[in-house]
Amino acid sequence: MSNHTLCSEFYLRVVFPPRFVGVLALMIGVGVAYFYPKSDDVSNQTQNGDPMITFR
């Protein structure tokens, strides 16, 4: 049982922070897509294929 709690603690410390950073990056990306004038270009390309290609 102690091993299980140790695993959950490890999960919270190692897995959760990167996910939180990913959510922050996603929000920033959405904000940039909304506020920049080239947002139409980006949204059209993301619908066609891989969204990672457009941000490279």
Contacts in CASP RR format, 6 or more apart in sequence:
PFRMAT RR
TARGET T0000
AUTHOR 0000-0000-0000
METHOD contacts of the structure
MODEL  1
MSNHTLCSEFYLRVVFPPRFVGVLALMIGVGVAYFYPKSDDVSNQTQNGD
PMITFR
33 39 0 8 1.000
33 42 0 8 1.000
33 43 0 8 1.000
42 54 0 8 1.000
42 55 0 8 1.000
45 51 0 8 1.000
45 53 0 8 1.000
45 54 0 8 1.000
46 54 0 8 1.000
END
